[in-house]
Amino acid sequence: MPEGPPIVLMKEDLQKFAGEKVMEVKGNSITETTGIKDHILREIKTFGKQTFLIFDKANIRIHLLMFGSYSLFERKDQAQNLRLGLTFKNGGMYFYTCNVKTVKDKFLKDIDWEADVMSDLWNPEKAEERLKENPEMMVCDALMDQNIFAGVGNIIKNEALFRIGVHPETLIKNLPSKKLKELIAEARNYSFDFKKWKKANVLRKHFEVYHQEKCPKCGLEIVKKETGKGKRTSFFCEKDQKLY
């Protein structure tokens, strides 16, 4: 499932169509998007792993799920997987193997945009409050909670925890105040490094623990384990990541 940084990169690719009229609509989610042909795409917004195409009379939510993708040209070999294709005067956007549905204005208004780690509206103080409201939560689950860290996925979780030297099974209540603030800050910091490296096609070269065999600091074997209530895979070093 794409994490927040690739979704922001996708928005940057699609941004050139904002303000343009939709000339043609296609895809097997067409019944969800009836009425947008000949309308202007007013805005493109992202929240965590979700993308929103904003029109005057409709809002379309796109979630790439586990294996979704997008393209700026129509891929004939993926025609059966085309969920939504929008053609404009100077090109188009095409979404494959993803979830597409319309959402009401209220849905957008109810989103807490301050929870998005890559947003200019990101509010670390609110994230800290929410973490303290869940003292029994493991940090591995906390980082994956989209109500607290929208956009954070398994890569960011693992790499951010390694950076701050915290074991993924540490409970929030056991984290020293300094480490709690580091956790919040690094979720955002790593997200922007992720975006930079992804754009340059060098992301994998910068992985320190995610799907790695040896710790880059001490050389010990990286532990691979399903952790937390979510049972998502964590990669960590037992020596360099402290269990508080």
C-alpha positions, 0 to 999 in steps of 0.5 A: 500500500503506497504511503503518504510520500508517493501519494504527494508525488502523485498529486504533484504529477496530477496538479497540471490538470487542476482548473481544466475541464474533463473531456471524457470519463472512462473506467469500470467505476464509472457509475460512481463518477457520473456527472463530472464530464464537462466539469472543471477539476477545481482542486486536488487534495491528499490526506495520508494515503487518500487522494481527492479530486474536487469538482463543483458538484462531486468529490472523488476519493481515490485509494490505491489500496495494496496494488493500485497505480496511476498513469498520465497515459492510458495503459492498454494492457491494463484496460480491465483494471482501469477504475477511473480515467479522466481525459483533459485537453492536454492529457489525462489521469488514469487509476488502476486496481484501486478504490474509487468512490464519490464522497460528500462535502461533509466527509471532507469537512470531517477530516482532521487535516492536521493529522497528515504528517506531510501537510503544512497543517500538521499539528505535532501537539495534537499528535502528542495529545492523542498518543498520551490518550493511548498509553497502552498502545505499542509505538508500532501500532501508534505510528500506523494509526491514520488518525494520529499519523496519516500517511505513515506506513510500514516503511516509515514506521520501521525506519523512523523507530530505528532512527530514534533507537526505539524498539517497536514493542515499546508502550507509549506510557513507557516512552520518556517525554524526549523520546515521545517528541522524537517519535512525532518529529521523526514520523514527519522528517522521515516522510519528507526524506522518503519523498525526496529519495522516492522522487530520485528513485533511490529510496531502497538504497537508503533503507537501514532496517526495512528488509535488511539483514544486518544492522548498519550500526552494530552489524547484528542480525536484524530481527523480523517479527510481527508486532502489535495488534496490527500484526504488521512486520517490524524490522529492528535491531535488539541492541540499538533499539531500546525496549522501554 
